[in-house]
Amino acid sequence: MTDPTNPFEAMMKQAQEMAKSFPAMDAFSPKGFEAMMGTMPKELMETFFGNTLNPDGLDARTRLLLTLAGLTMQGAQNDVAMRQTVRHALEAGATKQHIIETIGQMSVFAGIPAMTRALELAQTVLDEKADTKKEDGA
């Protein structure tokens, strides 16, 4: 083999060139895609994840706080999943304090860096909510 080019690198370069040929790719951003995702209404969350189908089980808020704890345990690696879970937890009735305590509790198990990362991501959503309330005059 006389060609010192890394085959994976060549494949990635080819894929990037192909993506540039699509006009819509210039405007695509992960943040823009995330903004298109809605938040499920509390009633719907209760129906699918809460007490409606399982009357003696966990409510949607508790399930979402557990999900937040699990995502923190994984090192808060998936920004979109973390932010969406915080949004849904708030919609399901969790307070800012519930979210902060849930993430803080995970510092014991996941470590300070994972907790810090999760808190930073959660804070972006909490800031969004505060800004929205200010704009609405609340």
ZAZAZA-961290 format. One line per 4 residues: their letters; for each residue y, z negated, x of N, C-alpha, C. Coordinates in steps of 0.05 Angstrom, whole numbers, plus 5000, padded with zeros to 4 digits. Layout:
# ZAZAZA-961290
a = Y Z X Y Z X Y Z X ~ ...
# end
This chain:
# ZAZAZA-961290
mtdp = 4977 5000 5017 5000 5000 5000 5025 5000 5018 ~ 5039 5022 5018 5062 5024 5035 5088 5017 5021 ~ 5088 5016 4994 5112 5010 4978 5115 4980 4976 ~ 5136 4968 4988 5139 4939 4987 5151 4929 4961
tnpf = 5155 4946 4941 5167 4938 4915 5147 4921 4900 ~ 5157 4899 4889 5141 4881 4872 5137 4895 4846 ~ 5112 4899 4837 5107 4913 4811 5120 4899 4787 ~ 5120 4873 4787 5132 4858 4765 5163 4863 4765
eamm = 5175 4863 4788 5203 4868 4790 5210 4896 4780 ~ 5194 4916 4788 5198 4943 4779 5195 4946 4749 ~ 5176 4932 4737 5172 4932 4708 5196 4919 4694 ~ 5206 4897 4704 5229 4884 4692 5254 4902 4693
kqaq = 5257 4915 4716 5280 4932 4719 5279 4956 4699 ~ 5255 4967 4696 5251 4988 4677 5257 4979 4648 ~ 5248 4955 4641 5252 4944 4614 5282 4939 4609 ~ 5296 4929 4630 5325 4925 4627 5340 4951 4623
emak = 5332 4971 4637 5345 4997 4634 5340 5008 4606 ~ 5316 5005 4596 5309 5014 4569 5325 4999 4548 ~ 5328 4972 4552 5344 4956 4533 5373 4965 4532 ~ 5384 4973 4555 5412 4982 4557 5416 5007 4541
sfpa = 5395 5023 4537 5398 5048 4522 5401 5044 4492 ~ 5395 5020 4482 5398 5014 4453 5427 5004 4449 ~ 5443 5018 4433 5471 5010 4429 5475 4982 4418 ~ 5457 4973 4401 5461 4947 4389 5456 4924 4408
mdaf = 5443 4929 4430 5436 4908 4449 5461 4898 4463 ~ 5483 4914 4464 5507 4904 4477 5519 4881 4461 ~ 5516 4881 4435 5528 4860 4418 5510 4837 4414 ~ 5484 4839 4421 5465 4817 4416 5470 4794 4434
spkg = 5469 4770 4422 5470 4745 4438 5452 4725 4424 ~ 5438 4708 4439 5422 4688 4426 5438 4669 4408 ~ 5463 4663 4416 5480 4645 4400 5486 4659 4373 ~ 5491 4685 4374 5497 4699 4349 5473 4699 4331
feam = 5449 4702 4342 5425 4701 4326 5421 4673 4314 ~ 5426 4653 4330 5423 4625 4320 5443 4620 4297 ~ 5466 4632 4298 5486 4628 4277 5477 4640 4251 ~ 5460 4660 4252 5450 4672 4227 5428 4656 4214
mgtm = 5416 4637 4228 5395 4620 4217 5408 4600 4198 ~ 5398 4597 4175 5409 4578 4156 5395 4551 4159 ~ 5406 4532 4144 5394 4505 4143 5381 4503 4116 ~ 5357 4494 4115 5342 4491 4090 5354 4468 4074
pkel = 5358 4472 4048 5369 4450 4031 5350 4426 4031 ~ 5361 4403 4028 5346 4378 4029 5323 4378 4008 ~ 5329 4388 3984 5308 4388 3963 5284 4405 3971 ~ 5290 4428 3984 5268 4445 3993 5252 4432 4015
metf = 5266 4419 4034 5252 4405 4055 5234 4383 4044 ~ 5244 4368 4024 5228 4347 4011 5203 4359 3998 ~ 5206 4383 3986 5184 4396 3973 5162 4403 3993 ~ 5170 4416 4015 5150 4425 4034 5142 4405 4055
fgnt = 5160 4389 4064 5155 4370 4086 5155 4341 4078 ~ 5163 4335 4053 5167 4308 4046 5149 4297 4025 ~ 5160 4281 4007 5145 4266 3988 5136 4281 3963 ~ 5146 4305 3959 5139 4319 3934 5110 4326 3933
lnpd = 5100 4338 3954 5071 4345 3954 5053 4323 3965 ~ 5065 4303 3977 5050 4280 3988 5066 4255 3981 ~ 5064 4245 3957 5081 4223 3948 5080 4197 3965 ~ 5058 4192 3977 5056 4167 3993 5060 4173 4023
glda = 5068 4197 4030 5071 4205 4058 5100 4201 4068 ~ 5105 4213 4090 5131 4211 4103 5151 4229 4089 ~ 5176 4221 4088 5196 4238 4076 5206 4258 4097 ~ 5221 4278 4088 5230 4300 4106 5246 4289 4129
rtrl = 5264 4270 4124 5281 4259 4145 5264 4247 4167 ~ 5244 4231 4160 5227 4219 4180 5212 4240 4196 ~ 5202 4260 4182 5187 4281 4196 5205 4296 4216 ~ 5229 4301 4208 5248 4315 4226 5256 4297 4250
lltl = 5259 4272 4245 5264 4254 4268 5240 4253 4287 ~ 5216 4254 4276 5192 4255 4293 5191 4281 4309 ~ 5199 4303 4296 5200 4329 4309 5221 4328 4332 ~ 5243 4316 4327 5264 4313 4347 5253 4296 4371
aglt = 5239 4275 4365 5226 4259 4386 5207 4276 4403 ~ 5191 4292 4389 5171 4309 4403 5185 4330 4421 ~ 5206 4342 4410 5220 4362 4426 5233 4349 4451 ~ 5243 4325 4447 5254 4310 4470 5232 4304 4491
mqga = 5209 4296 4481 5186 4291 4499 5179 4315 4516 ~ 5183 4339 4505 5177 4363 4520 5199 4370 4539 ~ 5219 4354 4541 5241 4358 4560 5264 4373 4548 ~ 5265 4375 4521 5287 4389 4507 5291 4417 4519
qndv = 5269 4431 4523 5271 4457 4536 5279 4480 4517 ~ 5275 4476 4491 5282 4497 4472 5308 4490 4458 ~ 5330 4501 4468 5356 4495 4457 5358 4500 4427 ~ 5349 4523 4419 5352 4531 4391 5336 4512 4373
amrq = 5311 4506 4380 5295 4488 4364 5307 4460 4363 ~ 5318 4451 4385 5331 4424 4384 5355 4424 4365 ~ 5372 4444 4368 5396 4444 4351 5389 4448 4322 ~ 5370 4466 4316 5362 4470 4288 5349 4445 4276
tvrh = 5334 4430 4292 5321 4406 4282 5343 4385 4276 ~ 5363 4383 4293 5385 4364 4288 5399 4372 4262 ~ 5405 4398 4259 5418 4407 4234 5402 4400 4209 ~ 5376 4405 4211 5358 4400 4188 5356 4370 4183
alea = 5354 4354 4204 5353 4325 4201 5378 4314 4187 ~ 5401 4324 4195 5426 4316 4182 5425 4324 4152 ~ 5416 4348 4147 5414 4357 4119 5395 4340 4103 ~ 5374 4330 4116 5353 4314 4102 5362 4285 4099
gatk = 5385 4278 4109 5396 4251 4105 5397 4234 4130 ~ 5390 4244 4153 5392 4228 4177 5421 4225 4185 ~ 5428 4203 4196 5455 4198 4205 5457 4204 4235 ~ 5482 4205 4245 5486 4209 4274 5472 4187 4289
qhii = 5473 4162 4279 5460 4140 4292 5430 4143 4293 ~ 5417 4153 4271 5388 4158 4271 5381 4178 4293 ~ 5396 4199 4295 5390 4220 4315 5393 4209 4343 ~ 5414 4195 4349 5419 4184 4376 5397 4164 4383
etig = 5390 4147 4364 5369 4127 4369 5342 4140 4374 ~ 5336 4160 4359 5310 4174 4362 5308 4186 4390 ~ 5329 4200 4398 5329 4212 4424 5329 4191 4446 ~ 5346 4170 4442 5347 4148 4462 5321 4134 4466
qmsv = 5306 4130 4444 5280 4117 4446 5261 4133 4464 ~ 5264 4160 4465 5246 4177 4480 5251 4175 4510 ~ 5274 4162 4518 5279 4159 4547 5257 4143 4560 ~ 5245 4124 4545 5224 4107 4556 5199 4124 4562
fagi = 5194 4144 4546 5170 4160 4549 5174 4186 4563 ~ 5197 4199 4559 5202 4226 4570 5220 4225 4595 ~ 5234 4203 4599 5251 4201 4622 5280 4205 4615 ~ 5298 4196 4632 5327 4198 4628 5336 4227 4627
pamt = 5327 4245 4645 5336 4272 4644 5330 4286 4618 ~ 5306 4282 4607 5299 4295 4581 5317 4284 4559 ~ 5321 4258 4560 5338 4245 4539 5367 4256 4541 ~ 5377 4258 4565 5404 4267 4570 5407 4296 4560
rale = 5388 4312 4566 5389 4340 4557 5389 4342 4527 ~ 5371 4326 4514 5369 4326 4485 5394 4316 4472 ~ 5406 4296 4484 5431 4285 4473 5454 4305 4475 ~ 5455 4320 4497 5475 4341 4500 5472 4362 4479
laqt = 5448 4371 4474 5443 4391 4453 5449 4380 4425 ~ 5441 4356 4420 5447 4344 4394 5477 4340 4390 ~ 5491 4333 4412 5520 4329 4410 5535 4355 4402 ~ 5525 4378 4411 5538 4403 4403 5536 4407 4373
vlde = 5514 4399 4361 5512 4402 4332 5529 4381 4318 ~ 5529 4357 4328 5545 4336 4316 5575 4343 4318 ~ 5583 4355 4340 5611 4364 4343 5617 4386 4323 ~ 5598 4405 4319 5602 4427 4300 5607 4415 4272
kadt = 5591 4395 4265 5593 4382 4239 5620 4368 4236 ~ 5629 4355 4257 5655 4341 4256 5677 4361 4253 ~ 5675 4383 4268 5696 4404 4266 5697 4416 4238 ~ 5673 4420 4226 5672 4432 4199 5684 4413 4179
kked = 5679 4387 4182 5691 4367 4164 5722 4367 4166 ~ 5732 4369 4191 5761 4370 4195 5773 4394 4181 ~ 5759 4417 4184 5769 4442 4171 5769 4440 4141 ~ 5749 4426 4130 5747 4423 4101 5765 4401 4090
ga = 5778 4387 4109 5797 4366 4100 5784 4339 4094 ~ 5759 4336 4102 5745 4311 4096 5750 4291 4117
# end
